[in-house]
């Protein structure tokens, strides 16, 4: 294994955003963690009908720690410091449920989508366990403030990192880092079924060339993780919005089974976290070592994604 760099550059903070940059940017890769934020505004906790622990059930808890060594291998890591239950960075900017608000929403707001129907818009109605966050209606101004203060700075910073990677290397691989529950619903009876160790989402081949996905899949399997593609998570807004292989930007969503590294009920680090971080260091190293030519719009690579 290549010896990683021993230090990282000072943390850059942009509102609710934190960017960990390497001392020397050598990899055509950007790592992003939009759902691991755990800075809960006091007024939000007071406004919610749920406890702080219940609100945390929507977190991709500790995912930022799992990928924290990305800068050691020459790649930046961007992470949201704000929590997903407060505002979700993996949605369209204004994807809001009108039933949550006591005033009318502007025309530019998206008011119908599968995510809104599920209660999981940009400002969510429910936490991951299905419980309502609020027992009263919000104002549109509250949602707008959250989006402009947290969501928009996050995506501005992410877009800037992607643009810089393309300028430096001719292409960029965005790894969108998430976690998933250990069980999902697999049939019409909503019966709980165990999920694999990892799910790679490439929007069914549209956000990332298959040759690139195969590199990630192979190193995860070699590291002992049972990995499948696109089921049940094919990729969210980030993968769909930024993944444009023909323009040299490939976006791959990675979902990690929480049972591997944490206590899902207590939302606490588990004994497997250190082992997972150690194994993921090899995964990060391989992804950071990807050849830029595979990302830069080479015709053969793009045909693999069709």
Sine and cosine of phi, psi and omega as CSV:
sin_phi,cos_phi,sin_psi,cos_psi,sin_omega,cos_omega
0.00,0.00,0.73,-0.69,0.05,-1.00
-0.88,0.47,0.70,-0.71,0.03,-1.00
-0.94,0.35,0.82,-0.57,-0.04,-1.00
-0.96,0.27,0.30,-0.95,0.15,-0.99
-0.88,0.48,0.50,-0.87,-0.12,-0.99
-0.99,-0.10,-0.23,0.97,-0.01,-1.00
-0.71,-0.71,0.32,-0.95,0.08,-1.00
-0.82,-0.57,0.36,-0.93,0.01,-1.00
-0.94,0.34,0.30,-0.95,0.01,-1.00
-0.84,0.54,0.56,-0.83,0.03,-1.00
-0.90,0.43,0.67,-0.75,0.09,-1.00
-0.95,-0.30,0.77,-0.63,-0.01,-1.00
-0.92,-0.40,0.76,-0.64,0.10,-1.00
-0.81,-0.59,0.99,-0.13,-0.05,-1.00
0.81,0.58,-0.87,-0.50,-0.01,-1.00
-1.00,-0.01,0.47,0.88,-0.07,-1.00
-0.85,-0.53,0.62,-0.79,0.06,-1.00
-0.77,-0.64,0.77,-0.63,0.03,-1.00
-0.88,-0.47,0.87,-0.49,0.10,-0.99
-0.99,-0.15,0.93,-0.38,-0.05,-1.00
-0.96,-0.27,0.55,-0.83,0.05,-1.00
-0.95,0.30,0.36,-0.93,0.10,-0.99
-0.87,0.49,-0.65,0.76,0.07,-1.00
-0.74,-0.68,0.86,-0.51,-0.05,-1.00
-0.99,0.13,0.96,-0.29,-0.09,-1.00
-0.89,-0.46,-0.13,0.99,-0.09,-1.00
-0.92,-0.40,0.65,-0.76,0.01,-1.00
-0.99,0.12,0.69,0.72,-0.15,-0.99
-0.73,-0.68,0.60,-0.80,0.14,-0.99
-0.82,-0.57,0.78,-0.63,0.07,-1.00
-0.98,-0.21,0.65,-0.76,-0.04,-1.00
-0.71,-0.71,0.68,-0.74,0.05,-1.00
-0.78,-0.62,1.00,-0.03,-0.09,-1.00
-0.99,0.11,-0.22,0.98,-0.15,-0.99
-0.86,-0.50,0.21,0.98,-0.04,-1.00
-0.99,-0.13,0.06,1.00,-0.01,-1.00
-0.90,0.45,0.63,-0.78,-0.04,-1.00
-0.65,-0.76,0.51,0.86,0.13,-0.99
-0.99,-0.15,0.99,-0.13,-0.09,-1.00
-1.00,-0.07,0.90,-0.44,0.05,-1.00
-0.85,0.52,0.67,-0.74,-0.03,-1.00
-0.86,0.51,-0.61,0.79,-0.01,-1.00
-0.92,0.38,-0.49,0.87,0.04,-1.00
-0.95,0.33,-0.68,0.73,0.03,-1.00
-0.89,0.46,-0.64,0.77,0.02,-1.00
-0.92,0.39,-0.59,0.81,-0.02,-1.00
-0.95,0.30,-0.51,0.86,-0.06,-1.00
-0.98,0.22,0.47,-0.88,0.09,-1.00
-1.00,0.08,-0.07,1.00,-0.08,-1.00
-0.97,-0.24,0.33,-0.94,0.09,-1.00
-0.97,0.24,0.25,-0.97,0.03,-1.00
-0.87,0.50,-0.63,0.78,0.01,-1.00
-0.91,0.41,-0.66,0.75,0.02,-1.00
-0.89,0.45,-0.61,0.79,0.05,-1.00
-0.90,0.44,-0.54,0.84,-0.04,-1.00
-0.95,0.33,-0.18,0.98,-0.02,-1.00
-0.92,0.40,-0.27,0.96,0.06,-1.00
-1.00,0.07,-0.18,0.98,-0.03,-1.00
-0.93,0.36,0.53,-0.85,0.34,-0.94
-1.00,0.00,0.96,0.28,-0.21,-0.98
-0.86,0.50,0.72,-0.69,0.14,-0.99
0.93,0.36,0.11,0.99,0.03,-1.00
-0.89,0.46,-0.58,0.81,0.04,-1.00
-0.89,0.46,-0.51,0.86,0.04,-1.00
-0.95,0.30,-0.58,0.82,-0.02,-1.00
-0.90,0.44,-0.57,0.82,-0.04,-1.00
-0.96,-0.26,0.22,0.97,-0.11,-0.99
-0.90,0.43,-0.36,0.93,-0.03,-1.00
-1.00,0.06,0.09,1.00,0.03,-1.00
-0.78,0.63,-0.70,0.71,0.02,-1.00
-0.88,0.48,-0.45,0.89,0.04,-1.00
-0.90,0.44,-0.38,0.92,0.00,-1.00
-0.95,-0.31,0.34,0.94,0.16,-0.99
1.00,0.06,0.31,0.95,-0.03,-1.00
-0.78,-0.62,0.60,-0.80,0.03,-1.00
-0.98,0.20,0.44,-0.90,0.12,-0.99
-0.83,-0.56,0.83,-0.55,0.10,-0.99
-0.95,-0.32,0.68,-0.73,0.01,-1.00
-0.63,-0.78,0.62,-0.79,0.09,-1.00
-0.98,0.21,0.71,-0.71,0.07,-1.00
-1.00,-0.04,-0.32,0.95,0.02,-1.00
-0.99,0.12,0.50,-0.87,-0.07,-1.00
-0.99,0.14,0.47,-0.88,-0.01,-1.00
-0.88,0.47,-0.57,0.82,-0.01,-1.00
-0.92,0.40,-0.36,0.93,-0.02,-1.00
-1.00,0.06,-0.77,0.64,0.11,-0.99
-0.39,-0.92,0.71,-0.71,-0.14,-0.99
-0.98,-0.18,0.91,-0.42,-0.03,-1.00
-0.97,0.23,-0.12,0.99,-0.01,-1.00
-0.97,-0.25,0.64,0.77,0.06,-1.00
-0.72,-0.69,0.17,-0.98,0.22,-0.98
-0.87,0.49,0.41,-0.91,-0.11,-0.99
-0.86,0.51,-0.64,0.77,-0.05,-1.00
-0.79,-0.62,0.96,0.28,0.02,-1.00
-0.91,-0.42,1.00,0.00,-0.22,-0.98
-0.81,-0.58,0.58,-0.81,0.04,-1.00
-1.00,0.06,0.91,-0.41,-0.04,-1.00
-0.87,0.48,-0.41,0.91,0.00,-1.00
-0.93,0.37,-0.25,0.97,0.00,-1.00
-0.99,0.10,-0.17,0.99,-0.18,-0.98
-0.87,-0.50,0.56,-0.83,-0.02,-1.00
-1.00,-0.03,-0.10,0.99,0.08,-1.00
-0.85,-0.52,0.22,-0.97,-0.04,-1.00
-0.95,0.32,0.54,-0.84,0.02,-1.00
-1.00,-0.08,0.57,-0.82,0.03,-1.00
-0.88,0.48,0.32,-0.95,-0.07,-1.00
-0.90,0.43,-0.45,0.89,-0.06,-1.00
-0.97,0.25,-0.17,0.99,-0.03,-1.00
-0.97,0.25,0.71,-0.71,0.12,-0.99
-0.99,0.15,0.87,-0.50,-0.08,-1.00
-0.93,-0.37,-0.04,1.00,0.02,-1.00
-0.68,-0.73,0.83,-0.55,0.08,-1.00
-0.20,-0.98,0.32,-0.95,0.06,-1.00
-0.85,0.52,-0.53,0.85,-0.02,-1.00
-0.95,0.31,-0.63,0.78,0.06,-1.00
-0.90,0.43,-0.69,0.72,0.02,-1.00
-0.85,0.53,-0.60,0.80,-0.01,-1.00
-0.98,0.19,-0.08,1.00,-0.03,-1.00
1.00,0.09,0.28,0.96,-0.13,-0.99
-0.83,-0.56,0.82,0.57,0.07,-1.00
-0.98,0.18,-0.23,-0.97,-0.01,-1.00
-0.87,0.49,-0.66,0.75,0.22,-0.97
-0.96,-0.28,0.97,-0.24,-0.14,-0.99
-0.92,0.38,0.49,-0.87,0.10,-1.00
-1.00,0.00,-0.54,0.84,-0.08,-1.00
-0.80,-0.60,0.29,-0.96,0.19,-0.98
-1.00,-0.03,0.08,-1.00,-0.10,-1.00
-0.87,0.50,-0.47,0.88,0.00,-1.00
-0.98,0.21,-0.11,0.99,0.06,-1.00
0.99,-0.14,-0.02,1.00,-0.02,-1.00
-0.99,0.12,0.61,-0.79,0.04,-1.00
-0.92,0.40,0.68,-0.74,0.01,-1.00
-0.98,0.21,-0.60,0.80,-0.12,-0.99
-0.88,-0.48,0.44,-0.90,0.16,-0.99
-0.90,-0.43,0.23,0.97,0.08,-1.00
-0.59,-0.80,0.24,-0.97,-0.02,-1.00
-1.00,0.05,0.47,-0.88,0.00,-1.00
-0.99,-0.11,0.15,-0.99,0.17,-0.99
-0.98,-0.19,0.44,-0.90,0.05,-1.00
-0.88,0.48,-0.56,0.83,-0.01,-1.00
-0.86,0.51,-0.59,0.81,0.05,-1.00
-0.89,0.45,-0.71,0.70,0.01,-1.00
-0.90,0.43,-0.70,0.71,-0.01,-1.00
-0.86,0.51,-0.67,0.75,-0.01,-1.00
-0.90,0.44,-0.68,0.73,0.02,-1.00
-0.89,0.46,-0.70,0.71,-0.05,-1.00
-0.91,0.41,-0.71,0.70,-0.05,-1.00
-0.96,0.29,-0.48,0.88,-0.04,-1.00
-1.00,0.08,-0.50,0.86,-0.11,-0.99
-0.86,-0.51,-0.83,0.56,-0.09,-1.00
-0.88,0.48,-0.79,0.61,-0.09,-1.00
-0.90,0.44,-0.70,0.71,0.08,-1.00
-0.87,0.50,-0.59,0.81,0.03,-1.00
-0.87,0.49,-0.75,0.66,-0.07,-1.00
-0.96,0.28,-0.49,0.87,0.11,-0.99
-0.89,0.45,-0.69,0.72,0.01,-1.00
-0.92,0.40,-0.66,0.75,0.01,-1.00
-0.90,0.44,-0.72,0.69,0.00,-1.00
-0.88,0.48,-0.62,0.79,0.01,-1.00
-0.91,0.42,-0.63,0.77,0.04,-1.00
-0.90,0.43,-0.68,0.73,0.02,-1.00
-0.89,0.46,-0.72,0.70,0.01,-1.00
-0.87,0.49,-0.65,0.76,0.00,-1.00
-0.92,0.40,-0.63,0.78,0.04,-1.00
-0.89,0.46,-0.68,0.73,0.02,-1.00
-0.89,0.46,-0.66,0.75,0.01,-1.00
-0.91,0.41,-0.64,0.77,-0.03,-1.00
-0.96,0.29,-0.68,0.73,-0.22,-0.98
-0.89,-0.46,-0.16,0.99,-0.04,-1.00
1.00,0.03,-0.06,1.00,0.03,-1.00
-0.13,-0.99,0.20,-0.98,-0.04,-1.00
-0.57,-0.82,0.66,-0.75,0.18,-0.98
-0.94,-0.34,0.90,-0.44,0.06,-1.00
-0.99,-0.11,0.86,-0.52,0.08,-1.00
-0.98,-0.22,0.94,-0.34,-0.01,-1.00
-1.00,-0.05,0.92,-0.39,-0.25,-0.97
-0.99,-0.15,0.81,-0.59,-0.06,-1.00
-0.62,-0.78,0.15,-0.99,0.19,-0.98
-0.77,-0.64,0.32,-0.95,-0.04,-1.00
-0.70,-0.72,0.39,-0.92,0.06,-1.00
-0.91,0.41,0.33,-0.95,-0.03,-1.00
-0.96,0.27,-0.34,0.94,0.03,-1.00
-0.79,-0.61,0.57,-0.82,0.10,-1.00
-0.77,-0.64,0.02,-1.00,0.05,-1.00
-0.98,-0.18,0.85,-0.53,-0.15,-0.99
-0.94,-0.34,-0.06,1.00,0.00,-1.00
-0.54,-0.84,0.01,-1.00,-0.08,-1.00
-0.91,0.41,-0.37,0.93,0.02,-1.00
-0.99,0.11,0.04,1.00,0.02,-1.00
0.88,0.48,0.51,0.86,0.02,-1.00
-0.95,0.31,0.71,-0.71,-0.01,-1.00
-0.94,0.34,0.75,-0.66,0.03,-1.00
-0.79,-0.61,0.59,-0.81,0.01,-1.00
-0.93,0.38,0.61,-0.79,0.04,-1.00
-0.99,-0.14,0.37,-0.93,0.00,-1.00
-0.94,0.34,0.03,-1.00,0.02,-1.00
-0.92,0.40,-0.66,0.75,-0.06,-1.00
-0.65,-0.76,0.56,-0.83,0.16,-0.99
-0.81,-0.59,0.79,-0.61,0.06,-1.00
-0.97,-0.23,0.84,-0.54,-0.01,-1.00
-0.94,-0.33,0.88,-0.48,0.04,-1.00
-0.85,-0.52,0.42,0.91,-0.02,-1.00
0.81,0.59,0.66,0.75,0.01,-1.00
0.83,0.56,0.71,0.70,0.09,-1.00
1.00,0.02,-0.02,1.00,-0.08,-1.00
-1.00,-0.01,-0.44,0.90,-0.09,-1.00
-0.98,-0.18,-0.17,0.99,-0.08,-1.00
-0.41,-0.91,0.71,-0.71,0.03,-1.00
-0.88,0.48,0.63,-0.77,-0.07,-1.00
-0.89,0.46,-0.52,0.85,0.04,-1.00
-0.90,0.44,-0.59,0.81,0.03,-1.00
-0.95,0.32,-0.69,0.72,0.05,-1.00
-0.85,0.52,-0.64,0.77,-0.03,-1.00
-0.88,0.47,-0.57,0.82,0.04,-1.00
-0.88,0.47,-0.72,0.69,0.02,-1.00
-0.91,0.42,-0.69,0.72,-0.02,-1.00
-0.88,0.47,-0.69,0.73,-0.05,-1.00
-0.91,0.42,-0.69,0.73,-0.02,-1.00
-0.94,0.33,-0.55,0.84,0.07,-1.00
-0.92,0.40,-0.68,0.73,0.03,-1.00
-0.91,0.42,-0.66,0.75,0.04,-1.00
-0.89,0.46,-0.48,0.88,-0.01,-1.00
-0.99,0.11,0.02,1.00,0.10,-1.00
0.99,-0.12,0.22,0.97,-0.03,-1.00
-0.98,-0.18,0.78,-0.63,0.12,-0.99
-0.96,0.29,0.88,-0.47,-0.17,-0.99
-0.80,-0.60,0.71,-0.71,0.11,-0.99
-0.76,-0.64,0.22,-0.98,-0.02,-1.00
-0.95,-0.32,0.72,-0.69,0.28,-0.96
0.91,0.41,0.10,1.00,-0.01,-1.00
-0.70,-0.71,0.90,-0.44,0.13,0.99
-1.00,-0.09,0.17,0.99,-0.07,-1.00
-0.85,-0.52,0.95,-0.30,-0.07,-1.00
-1.00,-0.04,-0.21,0.98,-0.04,-1.00
0.78,-0.62,0.70,-0.71,-0.04,-1.00
-0.99,-0.14,-0.39,-0.92,-0.06,-1.00
-0.83,0.55,-0.69,0.72,-0.06,-1.00
-0.86,0.51,-0.74,0.68,0.00,-1.00
-0.90,0.43,-0.69,0.72,-0.03,-1.00
-0.93,0.37,-0.61,0.79,-0.11,-0.99
-0.97,0.23,-0.66,0.75,-0.10,-1.00
-0.99,-0.12,-0.41,0.91,-0.06,-1.00
-0.96,0.28,0.98,-0.21,0.01,-1.00
-0.69,-0.72,0.98,0.19,-0.10,-1.00
-0.80,0.59,-0.57,0.82,-0.02,-1.00
-0.93,0.36,-0.29,0.96,0.08,-1.00
-0.98,-0.18,0.10,0.99,0.04,-1.00
1.00,0.03,0.18,0.98,0.03,-1.00
-0.90,-0.44,0.87,-0.49,-0.01,-1.00
-0.92,-0.39,0.76,-0.65,-0.02,-1.00
-0.85,-0.52,0.80,-0.60,-0.03,-1.00
-0.78,-0.62,0.84,-0.54,0.04,-1.00
-1.00,0.01,0.74,-0.67,0.02,-1.00
-0.89,-0.46,0.84,-0.54,0.06,-1.00
-0.93,-0.36,0.79,-0.61,-0.01,-1.00
-0.94,-0.34,0.76,-0.66,0.03,-1.00
-0.91,0.42,0.84,-0.54,-0.09,-1.00
-0.91,0.41,-0.43,0.90,-0.02,-1.00
-0.89,0.45,-0.36,0.93,-0.01,-1.00
-0.92,0.40,-0.54,0.84,-0.23,-0.97
-0.70,-0.72,-0.06,1.00,-0.07,-1.00
-0.53,-0.85,0.27,-0.96,0.15,-0.99
-1.00,0.02,0.94,-0.34,-0.11,-0.99
-0.92,0.39,-0.54,0.84,-0.02,-1.00
-0.97,0.26,-0.70,0.71,-0.05,-1.00
-1.00,0.08,-0.20,0.98,-0.09,-1.00
0.80,0.60,0.84,0.55,-0.06,-1.00
-0.75,-0.66,0.50,-0.87,0.06,-1.00
-0.87,0.49,0.66,-0.75,0.00,-1.00
-0.96,-0.28,0.13,-0.99,-0.02,-1.00
-0.91,0.42,-0.31,0.95,-0.01,-1.00
-0.99,0.11,-0.09,1.00,-0.08,-1.00
-0.89,0.45,-0.72,0.70,-0.03,-1.00
-0.89,0.46,-0.66,0.75,0.03,-1.00
-0.90,0.43,-0.67,0.74,0.01,-1.00
-0.88,0.47,-0.73,0.69,0.00,-1.00
-0.86,0.51,-0.64,0.77,0.01,-1.00
-0.90,0.44,-0.70,0.72,0.01,-1.00
-0.93,0.37,-0.62,0.78,-0.03,-1.00
-0.94,0.34,-0.33,0.94,0.07,-1.00
-0.88,0.47,-0.61,0.79,0.04,-1.00
-0.93,0.36,-0.63,0.77,0.04,-1.00
-0.88,0.47,-0.73,0.69,0.01,-1.00
-0.88,0.47,-0.66,0.75,0.00,-1.00
-0.87,0.50,-0.70,0.72,-0.01,-1.00
-0.92,0.40,-0.69,0.73,0.01,-1.00
-0.90,0.43,-0.63,0.78,0.02,-1.00
-0.92,0.40,-0.39,0.92,-0.02,-1.00
-1.00,-0.03,0.16,0.99,-0.02,-1.00
-0.89,0.45,0.62,-0.79,-0.03,-1.00
-0.96,0.29,0.80,-0.59,0.00,-1.00
-0.82,0.57,-0.49,0.87,-0.02,-1.00
-0.88,0.48,-0.45,0.90,0.03,-1.00
-0.95,0.31,-0.28,0.96,-0.08,-1.00
-0.96,-0.28,-0.22,0.98,-0.23,-0.97
-1.00,0.03,0.26,0.96,0.05,-1.00
1.00,-0.03,0.34,0.94,0.07,-1.00
-0.85,0.53,0.73,-0.69,-0.11,-0.99
-0.85,0.53,-0.67,0.75,-0.02,-1.00
-0.90,0.43,-0.66,0.76,0.03,-1.00
-0.90,0.44,-0.66,0.75,-0.04,-1.00
-0.93,0.36,-0.55,0.84,0.05,-1.00
-0.89,0.46,-0.51,0.86,0.01,-1.00
-0.92,0.39,-0.37,0.93,-0.02,-1.00
-1.00,-0.03,-0.09,1.00,-0.04,-1.00
-1.00,0.08,0.00,0.00,0.00,0.00
